[in-house]
Amino acid sequence: MDAAVATRPSVVRRLRRWEGLPYWLILPTVLYLALFVVWPMIQAFELSVRVGGQWTTSPFHQMYSDIRFGQSIRFTLIFIAIIVPIQFALALAMALIANSRIRFRTVFLFIFIMPLGVSDLAAGLVWSSVFTQHGYLNTILQGVGLRDTPYIWINPQHQTQLVLEVIAAEVWRSTALITVILIAGLQGIPKEYGEAAEVFGAGFFSRLWTVTLPMLKPAIQVALLLRVVFAFEVFATVLAITGQGTSTLALQAWQWQTSYLNPHVAAAYASLILVLSLTAAGVIMLLLRTKKEQLIR
Amino acid sequence: MKRAQTVGLYTLAIVLAAWTLFPIYLITLGAFSTQDAIYTYPLQLWPHHVSQHTLGFFIHSAGTLPSLQRSVYVLLLTMAIALPVGLPAAYALARFNFHGAHTLRLSVVGTRAFPIIILAIPLAASFIRWWIDDSILAVSLLHAALALPFVVLTCASIFSGVSVELEEAAMTLGCTRLTAFARVILPLALPGLAASAIFVVIISWNEVFAAATVTLLHPTLPAHIVAVLNQATLPYRFAGGFFLLVPPVVMLFFIRRFLFGMWGQVIK
C-alpha cells in the first residue's frame, strides 16, 4: 500500500494540497484579525502599565482618581440594569409580530429593523432634537397642556435623568439588533412544536414560556452578550444628547486620548472596558449555558 | 377570544412601528424646516414650510464637504480590504469540514464582540509609528477589522446557500475548483455578496469612535460632526442627524432579506 502510494508522489502531493486548502483560505482573515484585533489588545495592556519604558500602575491610579471615573461606572451600571429588560421585552414582541400571520408582516418587519442602519451619532442627534430645551418633547408636552414652560431635560444636576434619556435613544436605536437575532432564532424553531403544544391545549403564553423561550435560548444568549458588551461602548449618543453633561468609560477613553493627549490613561480605560466585557460575557455564557442534550437539532 | 387577540396583535404592532418611525419623522421635519422655524418655540409638528435651506446650510458649513468626501473614500477602501480578505475564509467555512472551523467561527464572532475602543487607542499609537496617522488608510484599516467578522459570517451563509451539487457537477464536467467557483458559484452568490458589501458600507459610514480617535485634521463626516458638536447650532444638529441617518437606512432596505441568514450563522 505504502509502496503503491510512494510510486505516485504527484497524487499524494495533490491530496495534501487539497487537505491544506481551507487553511490557506482562512489565512488572510486569521492574519488580519491577529494584526488588527489581537495585537492591539496586547498593546493596550502594555500601554496602560508601561510609561517611558518603566513598569508602573500610575495610569490606573490616574484613571481611578479621575473625577468622572465614578460617574462613568455608575452610568454603565444603571444603563445595563434598565435597558436589558426593556429591550428584550420590546425585541421579543417585535420578533413574535414579525413571525406571526399578521397582514403587512414584511412592512412591519422592515420598520422594526430600520434603526439597525442608524449610527449612535445619528441617533444621538435625533434624540437631542427631542430633549433639547426648545425641542420636540417640550413642544408636545406644551401642546397637550401638560406644561406651560419648557422643562430642562438636559440638566447635569440630574444624572439619572440624563442616563434615562440616553437609554431612550439607545432603546430606539439598538433594539433592532436584538430583534433580528431573535427572529433568526425563531426561524430555526420547527412550527410543529408550537402546534403540538396547541393541540394539547396550551394557550399563547404557556406556549411562549414552555416552547418558544427555551428553544430561543441560544439566540437570547448571543443577543444578551452583545447588548451587555455594547453597553460598555456607549459613546456618541451620550455626547450628542448630553454634551459633556455625563460620562461613560468610552467617552473618558476618548477624552484622555484626544484632549488630554495621554494614551496611557486612555489605554487603562480601554483595558478596563475589555476586562469588564470579558467578565460579563463569561458570566452570561455560564448563566445561560445550554446542555448538549437540551439542544434539539 | 381569537378576535381580541388579533386586535391586540395589530395594536401592539402599530404602537411599536410608531415608536420607531416617529423620531425619524421629527428629524426629517426639522431638517426640512427653515432655520427661523427651528429657532421658534414651540416647534411645528406638521410640515408647513418645506425648505432645503437648513440642509444646504449644513452641507456648506466649513468642513462638511471635505469630510464627506473622506467618508466615501474610507468606505470604498474598507470594502477593498475587508472583502478580499474575508471571502476566502467565508468560502472555506461554507464548503470544507476542517479541523478548527468551529473555533474560527467562534473567534470571528468573538472579535465582533470586542469593543472598538480597545483597538482604536493602541492602533492610534501604531499608526503614528507607521506614518499613516490621521489618514484615510488608518481609518479604513480599523473599519475593515470591524467589518471583517460580518463579511466572513454573511458570505459563509451565502455560499452555504448555493448547492454543492452544482459545484460538483461543474467539476465533473471539467471545471477545476477555481473555475467552478468563478463560473458557477460566484454568479449565483453575487446578489448576496453585494448585500454583504453594502453592509460593509453601512458599518463604515456609521462608525464614529475609531474615526474620531485616529483622525485630527482629516476627519470623516461623523468624526467631523463629533469635533464641532460643542459649537453646533440647532439647525446644524437637525440637518446633520438627518444627513447621517438617511443613506444607511435606504441601503438597509435593499439588503433586508440577507440580515437573518447572517445571524442564523452566529447562533448555530
Interface residues (C-beta under 8 A of the other chain):
Chain A: L21 P22 Y23 W24 L25 I26 L27 P28 T29 V30 Y32 L33 F36 V37 P40 M41 Q43 A44 L47 L90 A93 M94 I97 S100 I102 F108 L109 F110 I111 F112 I113 M114 P115 L116 G117 V118 S119 D120 L121 A122 G124 L125 V126 W127 S128 S129 V130 T132 H134 G135 Y136 N138 T139 I140 Q142 G143 P150 W172 V180 I181 I183 A184 G185 Q187 G188 F204 P218 A219 Q221 V222 L225 L226 V229 F232 E233 F235 A236 L239 A240 G243 L249 A250 A253 W254 Q257 T258 P263 A266 A267 Y269 A270 S271 I273 L274 S277 A281
Chain B: Q5 L9 Y10 L12 A13 L16 A17 W19 T20 L21 P23 I24 L26 I27 G30 Y39 Y41 P42 L43 L45 P84 V85 G86 P88 A89 Y91 A92 L93 R95 F96 F98 A101 L104 S107 V108 V109 T111 R112 A113 F114 P115 I116 I117 I118 L119 I121 P122 L123 A124 A125 S126 L141 L142 A144 A145 L148 V152 R177 I202 W205 N206 E207 V208 F209 A212 T213 L216 P222 I225 V226 L229 N230 L234 R237 F238 G240 G241 L244 L245 P248 V249 M251 L252 F253 R256 L259 F260 G261 M262 W263 G264 V266 I267 K268
